[in-house]
Amino acid sequence: MIQPPGPVPRRRRPVAPARPATDRWDRLLTEAVRPAGPGAVTGTDPLALDTSAHLGLRRLAAVLPPAPEVAGNPELLASVSALTALADPSLYQTFLSHYILCAGSVARLGTPAADPAGELARAWAKGSFMVTELGDAGSHLNIRTTADHDPASGTFRLDTPDERAAKFSSVAAGGLPQKAVVCARLVAGGRDCGVFSFLVDITDPHGRPVPGVLISSPLSVGALPLPYAAVRFTGLRLDMARWLADGAVIGPDGVLHDPLGSPGARLRRTLDVGRLLWATLPSAMAAVAARSAALTWQFSAHRRSHGAFAAGRPVLGHRPQLRAVTGALAEAFALRCGVAPALGHATAAATDASGEGDPAFAPWAAVDQTLALHKVFATRGAASIVTDCQHRCGLAGFMDRNLLAGYLGLARAFEHAGGDNTLILLDTGRALAESPPETPPPAPAADPLDPAWWPGTAAALRYRLTERLRRDLAAAREAGRRDLALWNPLLDRAQALGWAAALHLAARAVEDSAGPAGPVGSVGSSGPTEGPGAAPTSAPVLDPTLHATVAALYGVRQARRSTEALLSVGLLDAARARALAEAEDGLVEELAPQLPFLVEYLDPDLANSASPLADPDYAAGLAAALSWPVIGEER
């Protein structure tokens, strides 16, 4: 059992942590992402960042197994996701688009004939994934890009019918060979056969758009700067091997024979690659959340204040700062607890393509409701943590070089990318209200300081909101309402129920992590034991008393944020709601002496961060990271 250390000594420069890097794969991956970190490319020029990210992708490919093997290894994907997100959010976006979405689709739905030269497998061509169409909301449910089968030649003709159906992806940089998995509606024998994936050459080996592909000028996205563009297809011919048919065949009569049997099932299967993203995205979000909270603690613990009441004392000595920093660490701890359940669920569901019913607002919750909720909680939680950390670091929190701005942009971008959070919550709430009635959960513990209180309370909140929406639906149907007239007045309640389900999922993850080895995730684990993707070794064991206190603080903070919902269903009264603030302050005071250990536990590699905030002497760290031209020289 690791015991809490004493005070962390001040030092001028960060040094490597005591934890030895015993695994060569861990070292190789760390070195592969480090040259592509934020120090390699300054500013927010998306074209420069894309070139850097593609070079980083090739460095990763040099040490990773071929892309199809990587795409089939969720543990390895999670580990690399955390490393790349910490080093450079643009590299992470490039990595997941290539390995998880593009190569993952080819490996899952296609055959080796789709990429015979192995350009994707070794990242000689950058891979993207194109599903969203820019002109309509909910375009995933009505994809209008078409792939028309020509029985005479055995090829497909890929077309964008109009500007509303233009795709969107980071393909605007010239000079790079690029491919994309494009989701399009298959037309065979004049019939709509549902949405399939096709592997498409976007540019030639010299980086020029191939005939039949139109790429717009760059579309800037400041939150996650890469060279995005709108993409249209005009009569692009595709060989049969580029169809990721997944067992479907087109007979000599031009009729499609799909073993899945329905367009709805085919759409879920085509988008099933999202499971890999949702299973591994929590690792990336937990990493950037823990790093942000740790950087803010380091900055606050050593930054002196010169206010009249505490001149020369650290900023962390002020109650509001201590509460915010300790709370951020507790919430980062909860995100880390969600890493293993997400990976475990993905592994268990890897062979299940049945989905979870027909979608109403978007396809994501119908593909896998549990993993979609993991994605929602991880991204929303990380965005909340980093936002608070930025605020608590003042000006330093908004400097790009200090990395918090990039981490926030990443988390905010993925609140919408990879499945819009709001639509996932709406579909989750709808599905719960229309599912068979559940057995009421046990009454929650009475004391908010008990770490079991919040999991029990979250379960009761989910149940009571479900029953309330179920009653509302029944009454509306009795009144003769249907479709939008039925759901429009209830959408806010459906979304609140979806979020309650996400809170319950996270609360269970925290509660279940209180085992012999504590929560194990990519942040703080020592990496694969023998080769890429081997089972991670156990993380340091968290003292059970400290685990219970951190879990209780996390629960109290979530309850304070959910006060309105808890009051509305009778799980809190006004007096108990007011008492939560006092409970939070007591837990913060109890944890204050333990923060150095909690930081080391959550982010043992903090000292290796490229952010000057990681230096106990921030001013010296920032000065060392800057160039200082002689007067008269150009900057």
VOGU-3710 file (C-alpha; in Angstrom, 3 decimals, decimal comma):
1> miqppgpvpr> 0,000/0,000/0,000  1,447/3,376/-0,994  1,197/5,877/1,833  0,734/9,616/1,280  4,087/11,360/0,904  5,152/14,435/2,764  5,257/17,912/1,247  6,500/18,065/-2,321  9,851/19,919/-2,425  10,248/22,932/-4,645
11> rrrpvaparp> 12,526/22,487/-7,635  13,566/24,747/-10,461  13,015/22,234/-13,259  10,672/19,256/-13,495  12,425/15,899/-13,211  11,233/12,499/-14,280  8,976/10,759/-11,735  10,288/7,885/-9,678  8,088/5,382/-11,528  10,414/3,448/-13,880
21> atdrwdrllt> 9,345/2,928/-17,477  10,048/-0,800/-17,577  8,107/-1,620/-20,701  9,729/-0,893/-24,032  6,410/-0,372/-25,800  5,456/2,284/-23,272  8,759/4,049/-23,897  8,502/3,752/-27,673  4,980/5,147/-27,767  5,892/8,005/-25,449
31> eavrpagpga> 8,833/8,953/-27,645  6,722/8,634/-30,790  4,216/11,242/-29,644  6,652/13,604/-27,929  8,197/15,150/-31,088  4,703/15,973/-32,355  3,758/17,751/-29,130  2,747/21,393/-28,823  6,359/22,520/-28,735  6,903/21,285/-32,294
41> vtgtdplald> 4,378/23,587/-33,906  3,390/26,888/-32,349  0,298/28,897/-33,153  -2,963/27,625/-34,562  -2,227/27,333/-38,292  -4,323/24,262/-39,189  -2,221/23,394/-42,235  0,996/23,354/-40,198  -0,691/21,411/-37,430  -2,047/18,856/-39,889
51> tsahlglrrl> 1,404/18,280/-41,374  2,829/17,870/-37,864  0,019/15,533/-36,846  0,507/13,394/-39,969  4,213/13,128/-39,221  3,284/12,133/-35,671  0,898/9,549/-37,103  3,744/8,041/-39,139  5,995/7,964/-36,073  3,275/6,081/-34,229
61> aavlppapev> 2,857/3,697/-37,157  6,571/2,906/-36,998  6,215/1,446/-33,482  2,636/0,161/-33,558  1,391/-3,037/-35,174  -0,433/-2,666/-38,515  -3,583/-0,564/-38,297  -6,035/-3,508/-38,509  -4,398/-5,060/-35,447  -4,447/-1,769/-33,568
71> agnpellasv> -8,111/-1,251/-34,424  -8,901/-4,643/-32,909  -7,163/-3,902/-29,611  -9,242/-1,545/-27,404  -6,672/-1,520/-24,592  -3,898/-0,383/-26,907  -6,193/2,186/-28,524  -7,040/3,563/-25,084  -3,394/3,815/-24,071  -2,352/5,607/-27,260
81> saltaladps> -5,441/7,821/-27,052  -4,356/9,076/-23,632  -0,755/9,654/-24,750  -1,683/11,547/-27,908  -4,389/13,648/-26,229  -1,898/14,814/-23,602  0,854/15,524/-26,117  -1,213/17,256/-28,801  -5,017/17,239/-29,199  -4,636/17,629/-32,975
91> lyqtflshyi> -2,538/14,476/-33,093  -5,180/12,664/-31,050  -7,891/13,682/-33,512  -5,711/12,510/-36,404  -4,930/9,231/-34,621  -8,534/8,349/-33,836  -9,770/9,285/-37,307  -7,114/7,081/-38,889  -6,911/4,075/-36,568  -10,315/3,904/-34,897
101> lcagsvarlg> -12,781/5,198/-37,479  -11,126/4,671/-40,866  -8,915/1,608/-40,380  -11,399/0,308/-37,803  -14,202/0,371/-40,365  -12,055/-1,376/-42,972  -10,975/-4,065/-40,509  -14,486/-4,603/-39,158  -16,573/-4,359/-42,316  -14,228/-4,872/-45,286
111> tpaadpagel> -11,487/-7,171/-46,536  -7,734/-6,713/-47,119  -8,542/-6,110/-50,799  -9,875/-2,669/-49,855  -6,314/-1,512/-49,042  -4,064/-3,950/-50,905  -0,922/-1,806/-50,737  -1,271/-1,317/-46,987  -1,257/2,476/-47,215  -3,654/2,727/-44,280
121> arawakgsfm> -2,032/-0,091/-42,346  1,287/1,790/-42,164  -0,157/5,315/-42,271  1,466/6,251/-45,575  -1,954/7,649/-46,384  -3,884/9,546/-43,726  -7,314/8,080/-43,040  -10,523/9,996/-42,275  -14,170/9,146/-41,652  -17,012/10,978/-43,407
131> vtelgdagsh> -20,562/10,561/-42,170  -21,922/14,022/-41,249  -23,584/16,041/-44,025  -23,514/19,759/-43,455  -26,950/20,867/-44,599  -29,365/19,056/-42,268  -29,712/18,315/-38,576  -29,706/14,593/-37,836  -28,121/13,897/-41,225  -26,910/10,509/-39,975
141> lnirttadhd> -30,506/9,288/-40,080  -31,031/10,426/-43,671  -27,680/10,230/-45,474  -28,125/11,542/-49,009  -24,706/10,817/-50,532  -25,312/7,909/-52,914  -23,271/4,984/-54,180  -25,080/3,735/-57,284  -24,153/0,203/-58,337  -23,435/-0,310/-62,050
151> pasgtfrldt> -24,079/-3,992/-62,820  -22,338/-3,775/-66,201  -18,955/-2,761/-64,780  -19,385/-4,042/-61,241  -18,415/-0,616/-59,878  -20,124/2,095/-57,870  -20,660/5,745/-58,722  -20,337/8,034/-55,695  -22,303/11,293/-55,899  -23,225/14,229/-53,682
161> pderaakfss> -26,706/15,326/-54,817  -26,371/18,970/-53,699  -24,485/21,264/-51,322  -26,672/20,219/-48,378  -25,193/16,725/-48,598  -21,532/17,847/-48,563  -19,402/15,865/-46,111  -17,050/17,400/-43,536  -13,561/16,247/-42,543  -9,962/17,397/-42,016
171> vaagglpqka> -8,770/16,908/-45,597  -7,887/20,446/-46,732  -4,101/20,154/-46,402  -2,354/19,655/-49,744  0,572/17,357/-50,361  -0,687/14,465/-48,236  -2,012/11,178/-49,627  -5,418/10,749/-47,996  -8,173/8,144/-47,895  -11,556/8,220/-46,185
181> vvcarlvagg> -14,278/5,827/-45,206  -17,390/7,489/-46,639  -20,871/6,571/-45,456  -23,258/6,577/-48,427  -26,648/5,233/-49,362  -26,240/2,177/-51,596  -28,543/2,069/-54,604  -28,728/-1,307/-56,404  -31,239/-2,208/-59,073  -32,806/1,205/-58,596
191> rdcgvfsflv> -33,619/0,408/-54,963  -32,443/2,118/-51,766  -30,499/-0,575/-49,899  -29,467/1,367/-46,797  -26,239/3,024/-45,648  -22,908/1,269/-46,202  -19,264/2,359/-45,920  -16,870/2,768/-48,849  -13,116/3,296/-48,773  -12,371/6,266/-51,034
201> ditdphgrpv> -9,129/7,820/-52,283  -9,450/11,528/-51,476  -6,084/12,564/-52,878  -3,480/10,882/-55,083  0,036/9,932/-53,892  1,118/13,538/-54,467  -1,683/14,956/-52,346  -3,842/16,284/-55,198  -7,621/15,651/-55,099  -8,489/12,716/-57,349
211> pgvlisspls> -10,953/13,282/-60,219  -14,482/13,180/-58,839  -13,538/14,660/-55,447  -14,115/18,351/-54,725  -12,472/19,797/-51,595  -13,434/23,273/-50,425  -11,119/25,899/-49,027  -10,322/25,271/-45,319  -13,061/25,663/-42,716  -11,442/26,935/-39,540
221> vgalplpyaa> -12,375/25,341/-36,205  -10,428/27,170/-33,524  -11,286/24,730/-30,723  -9,469/21,873/-32,469  -7,355/23,380/-35,252  -7,001/21,066/-38,224  -7,602/21,849/-41,928  -11,264/20,917/-42,110  -13,129/21,262/-45,377  -16,409/20,453/-47,076
231> vrftglrldm> -16,160/17,544/-49,521  -18,381/16,682/-52,477  -18,288/13,742/-54,906  -19,152/13,978/-58,591  -19,348/10,631/-60,367  -16,378/9,099/-58,522  -15,934/5,482/-59,633  -15,181/2,856/-56,949  -14,164/-0,762/-57,489  -16,199/-3,484/-55,801
241> arwladgavi> -13,340/-4,082/-53,315  -13,831/-0,552/-51,935  -17,333/-1,479/-50,766  -17,107/-2,476/-47,091  -19,883/-4,993/-47,622  -19,749/-6,812/-44,257  -21,214/-10,003/-45,700  -23,753/-8,357/-48,000  -23,647/-9,280/-51,701  -25,208/-8,013/-54,897
251> gpdgvlhdpl> -26,441/-10,891/-57,027  -26,244/-11,210/-60,841  -29,779/-9,823/-60,955  -28,573/-6,622/-59,271  -30,486/-7,374/-56,064  -28,771/-6,783/-52,706  -28,741/-9,645/-50,225  -27,915/-8,289/-46,752  -27,713/-10,778/-43,858  -28,773/-8,047/-41,417
261> gspgarlrrt> -32,163/-7,880/-43,074  -33,179/-4,230/-42,634  -31,869/-0,730/-43,395  -32,063/0,168/-39,701  -29,863/-2,745/-38,675  -27,443/-1,934/-41,506  -27,135/1,708/-40,378  -26,373/0,606/-36,824  -23,762/-1,829/-38,102  -22,150/0,755/-40,385
271> ldvgrllwat> -21,857/3,166/-37,462  -20,887/0,418/-35,014  -17,274/1,552/-35,299  -18,391/4,330/-32,939  -18,179/1,779/-30,138  -14,389/1,791/-30,405  -14,370/5,577/-30,171  -16,743/5,704/-27,202  -14,827/2,945/-25,409  -11,457/4,691/-25,732
281> lpsamaavaa> -12,475/8,357/-25,619  -12,918/8,167/-21,806  -9,198/7,338/-21,556  -8,277/10,501/-23,454  -10,734/12,637/-21,475  -9,562/11,200/-18,151  -5,971/11,947/-19,137  -6,529/15,599/-20,042  -8,812/16,129/-17,030  -6,253/14,689/-14,616
291> rsaaltwqfs> -3,425/16,649/-16,237  -5,440/19,899/-16,103  -6,332/19,404/-12,443  -2,742/18,461/-11,574  -1,309/21,481/-13,412  -3,762/23,753/-11,601  -2,801/22,261/-8,251  0,910/22,735/-8,977  0,350/26,314/-10,097  -1,861/27,169/-7,103
301> ahrrshgafa> 0,349/25,465/-4,524  3,406/27,558/-5,443  1,964/30,815/-6,771  2,186/33,535/-4,134  -0,649/35,916/-3,399  -0,133/39,498/-2,314  -3,584/40,306/-0,964  -3,804/42,234/2,280  -4,991/39,292/4,389  -2,443/36,668/3,305
311> agrpvlghrp> 0,539/38,394/1,740  3,094/35,935/0,401  0,951/32,841/0,996  0,147/30,377/-1,795  -3,054/30,933/-3,708  -4,111/27,429/-2,675  -4,432/28,669/0,898  -7,614/30,531/0,010  -10,788/28,498/0,573  -12,440/29,088/-2,840
321> qlravtgala> -9,239/28,073/-4,665  -8,712/25,026/-2,466  -12,317/23,942/-2,958  -12,108/24,333/-6,736  -8,758/22,544/-7,116  -9,679/19,688/-4,772  -13,023/19,323/-6,507  -11,341/19,192/-9,913  -9,059/16,403/-8,700  -12,027/14,468/-7,284
331> eafalrcgva> -13,930/14,784/-10,550  -10,859/13,768/-12,572  -10,657/10,731/-10,289  -14,247/9,856/-11,216  -13,459/10,122/-14,932  -10,542/7,788/-14,454  -12,826/5,303/-12,696  -14,936/5,192/-15,851  -12,081/4,061/-18,112  -12,101/0,358/-17,226
341> palghataaa> -15,905/-0,108/-17,374  -16,035/1,497/-20,828  -13,292/-0,788/-22,143  -14,865/-3,801/-20,483  -18,257/-3,095/-22,012  -16,719/-2,639/-25,462  -14,964/-5,988/-25,221  -18,137/-7,746/-24,073  -20,221/-6,146/-26,833  -17,635/-6,544/-29,617
351> tdasgegdpa> -19,565/-9,240/-31,449  -23,047/-7,788/-30,899  -24,358/-5,807/-33,854  -28,012/-5,933/-32,856  -28,071/-2,457/-31,362  -30,675/-1,211/-28,920  -33,777/-0,344/-30,914  -34,598/2,251/-33,501  -33,296/5,803/-32,973  -35,517/8,862/-32,780
361> fapwaavdqt> -33,044/11,752/-32,721  -29,699/10,218/-33,761  -28,327/6,706/-34,265  -25,764/6,733/-31,465  -27,725/5,494/-28,446  -29,316/2,839/-30,664  -25,851/1,496/-31,510  -24,821/1,127/-27,844  -26,563/3,154/-25,153  -24,070/2,329/-22,389
371> lalhkvfatr> -20,962/3,324/-24,341  -22,702/6,419/-25,697  -23,384/7,495/-22,101  -19,746/6,848/-21,176  -18,828/9,192/-24,030  -21,269/11,871/-22,841  -20,103/11,804/-19,244  -16,402/11,747/-20,133  -16,559/14,688/-22,536  -18,934/16,829/-20,483
381> gaasivtdcq> -16,999/16,051/-17,308  -13,611/16,852/-18,862  -14,919/20,106/-20,340  -16,269/21,165/-16,936  -13,015/20,329/-15,168  -10,769/22,112/-17,664  -13,058/25,160/-17,727  -12,765/25,479/-13,945  -9,008/24,952/-14,107  -8,595/27,651/-16,748
391> hrcglagfmd> -10,502/30,088/-14,563  -8,458/29,206/-11,473  -5,162/29,732/-13,336  -6,146/33,217/-14,505  -4,210/34,558/-17,489  -1,897/31,542/-17,458  -4,882/29,265/-18,056  -5,629/30,906/-21,392  -2,123/30,851/-22,860  -1,928/28,192/-25,566
401> rnllagylgl> 1,565/27,212/-24,435  0,187/26,144/-21,053  -2,036/23,553/-22,829  -5,299/24,059/-20,933  -6,885/25,896/-23,869  -6,076/22,998/-26,201  -7,433/20,449/-23,737  -10,653/22,436/-23,372  -11,030/22,720/-27,138  -10,641/18,951/-27,431
411> arafehaggd> -13,264/18,209/-24,779  -15,707/20,788/-26,146  -15,272/19,526/-29,702  -16,148/15,983/-28,652  -19,300/17,076/-26,911  -20,564/17,174/-30,504  -18,082/15,104/-32,528  -18,443/11,345/-32,353  -22,157/11,637/-31,560  -23,827/14,778/-30,255
421> ntlilldtgr> -24,222/14,620/-26,470  -27,643/16,267/-26,406  -29,061/13,856/-28,976  -27,613/10,877/-27,108  -29,261/12,070/-23,887  -32,599/12,634/-25,626  -32,608/9,154/-27,136  -31,491/7,609/-23,842  -34,267/9,341/-21,908  -36,829/8,313/-24,516
431> alaesppetp> -35,656/4,696/-24,495  -35,745/4,467/-20,684  -39,246/5,920/-20,466  -40,529/3,456/-23,072  -38,778/0,416/-21,614  -40,518/-2,068/-19,276  -40,888/-0,849/-15,662  -37,925/-1,497/-13,394  -37,778/-2,650/-9,791  -37,331/0,361/-7,472
441> ppapaadpld> -33,750/0,637/-6,184  -32,992/0,389/-2,459  -33,221/3,570/-0,419  -29,916/5,470/-0,534  -27,682/5,849/2,511  -28,689/8,715/4,771  -25,317/10,440/5,212  -23,829/12,372/2,249  -20,378/11,726/3,750  -20,889/8,014/3,171
451> pawwpgtaaa> -19,345/7,167/-0,243  -22,347/4,885/-0,881  -24,768/7,835/-0,566  -24,263/9,271/-4,041  -24,452/5,966/-5,977  -27,707/5,159/-4,167  -29,053/8,660/-4,683  -28,109/8,641/-8,386  -29,896/5,299/-8,827  -33,003/6,669/-7,138
461> lryrlterlr> -32,866/9,847/-9,254  -32,686/7,848/-12,464  -35,583/5,643/-11,369  -37,874/8,483/-10,246  -37,240/10,582/-13,344  -37,962/7,516/-15,483  -41,279/6,876/-13,743  -42,233/10,550/-13,988  -41,578/10,664/-17,737  -43,372/7,336/-18,182
471> rdlaaareag> -46,476/8,813/-16,523  -46,240/11,982/-18,605  -46,060/9,921/-21,799  -49,064/7,841/-20,853  -51,126/10,951/-20,120  -50,102/12,604/-23,398  -50,989/9,501/-25,393  -54,354/9,300/-23,706  -54,913/12,894/-24,842  -54,318/11,757/-28,432
481> rrdlalwnpl> -50,867/13,260/-28,979  -48,439/11,618/-31,406  -44,928/12,134/-32,785  -43,621/15,684/-32,271  -46,820/16,823/-30,545  -46,245/14,011/-28,068  -42,546/14,530/-27,449  -41,979/18,255/-27,883  -43,324/19,226/-24,420  -41,304/16,390/-22,855
491> ldraqalgwa> -37,882/16,838/-24,486  -36,390/18,709/-21,528  -37,487/15,924/-19,202  -36,116/13,293/-21,575  -32,762/15,055/-21,665  -32,711/15,367/-17,857  -33,438/11,646/-17,574  -30,628/10,847/-20,017  -28,205/12,890/-17,913  -29,415/11,173/-14,733
501> aalhlaarav> -28,603/7,848/-16,413  -25,091/9,126/-17,192  -24,652/10,279/-13,573  -25,747/6,866/-12,338  -23,328/5,113/-14,703  -20,442/7,246/-13,413  -21,457/6,831/-9,771  -21,444/3,058/-10,164  -17,987/3,210/-11,771  -16,615/5,135/-8,782
511> edsagpagpv> -18,262/2,765/-6,331  -17,036/-0,343/-8,163  -13,476/1,007/-8,310  -13,090/0,611/-4,535  -11,614/-2,853/-5,038  -8,236/-4,239/-3,975  -6,359/-2,468/-6,799  -8,370/0,722/-7,052  -9,324/2,202/-10,419  -7,019/1,151/-13,226
521> gsvgssgpte> -6,800/3,211/-16,407  -4,338/4,486/-18,937  -3,446/7,473/-16,778  -1,014/6,268/-14,157  -0,716/2,692/-15,373  2,649/1,444/-16,547  1,411/0,313/-19,951  1,346/-3,125/-21,585  3,456/-5,777/-19,873  4,899/-7,592/-22,895
531> gpgaaptsap> 3,722/-6,013/-26,136  1,382/-3,418/-27,495  -2,075/-3,896/-26,071  -1,248/-6,464/-23,394  -3,269/-6,126/-20,203  -2,123/-3,078/-18,232  -0,395/-3,629/-14,946  -2,099/-2,552/-11,745  -2,039/1,110/-10,894  -0,751/2,134/-7,451
541> vldptlhatv> -3,186/1,114/-4,761  -5,187/3,999/-3,355  -5,531/3,962/0,408  -9,149/2,853/1,132  -9,768/5,779/3,469  -8,549/8,266/0,880  -10,593/6,527/-1,832  -13,716/6,832/0,321  -13,111/10,523/0,999  -12,469/11,393/-2,637
551> aalygvrqar> -15,541/9,384/-3,694  -17,665/11,172/-1,089  -16,446/14,590/-2,264  -17,197/13,690/-5,862  -20,702/12,607/-4,872  -21,445/15,732/-2,851  -20,317/17,969/-5,705  -22,497/16,122/-8,201  -25,435/16,366/-5,828  -24,954/20,118/-5,462
561> rsteallsvg> -24,983/20,466/-9,242  -28,120/18,302/-9,404  -29,987/20,016/-6,565  -32,948/21,094/-8,701  -33,543/17,568/-10,002  -33,094/15,998/-6,556  -35,534/18,456/-4,986  -38,081/17,865/-7,751  -38,323/14,133/-7,019  -38,103/14,352/-3,238
571> lldaararal> -34,565/13,052/-2,761  -33,509/16,288/-1,057  -35,312/18,885/0,980  -34,203/22,489/1,398  -32,370/21,888/4,675  -30,393/18,920/3,362  -29,594/20,802/0,182  -28,121/23,656/2,210  -26,109/21,190/4,298  -24,294/19,891/1,213
581> aeaedglvee> -22,111/23,010/1,078  -20,903/22,421/4,624  -20,293/18,751/3,831  -18,214/19,700/0,794  -16,054/22,121/2,777  -15,437/19,489/5,437  -14,306/16,945/2,870  -12,060/19,509/1,180  -10,353/20,298/4,481  -9,904/16,594/5,149
591> lapqlpflve> -8,297/16,057/1,755  -6,043/19,129/1,769  -2,999/17,392/3,321  -3,422/14,451/0,914  -3,435/16,444/-2,329  0,234/15,802/-3,263  -0,419/12,061/-3,122  -3,687/12,330/-5,023  -1,936/14,325/-7,759  0,850/11,754/-8,007
601> yldpdlansa> -1,754/8,988/-8,170  -3,792/10,627/-10,922  -0,903/11,961/-13,009  2,457/10,390/-12,161  4,010/11,897/-15,305  3,057/15,482/-14,489  6,678/16,602/-14,348  7,146/15,535/-17,979  4,377/17,813/-19,231  5,381/20,386/-21,833
611> spladpdyaa> 3,323/22,996/-19,967  5,267/25,560/-17,919  2,504/25,175/-15,327  4,146/21,870/-14,372  7,202/23,729/-13,052  6,922/24,618/-9,350  8,520/27,932/-10,353  6,065/28,859/-13,080  7,786/32,101/-14,037  11,086/30,294/-14,541
621> glaaalswpv> 9,417/27,507/-16,480  7,652/29,956/-18,768  10,820/31,980/-19,326  12,702/28,812/-20,265  10,002/27,886/-22,790  10,179/31,242/-24,590  12,727/32,681/-26,967  14,175/36,075/-26,039  15,409/37,915/-29,167  18,033/40,589/-28,898
631> igeer> 16,600/44,070/-29,429  16,523/44,830/-33,136  16,140/41,226/-34,222  12,857/40,101/-35,694  10,642/38,142/-33,389
//
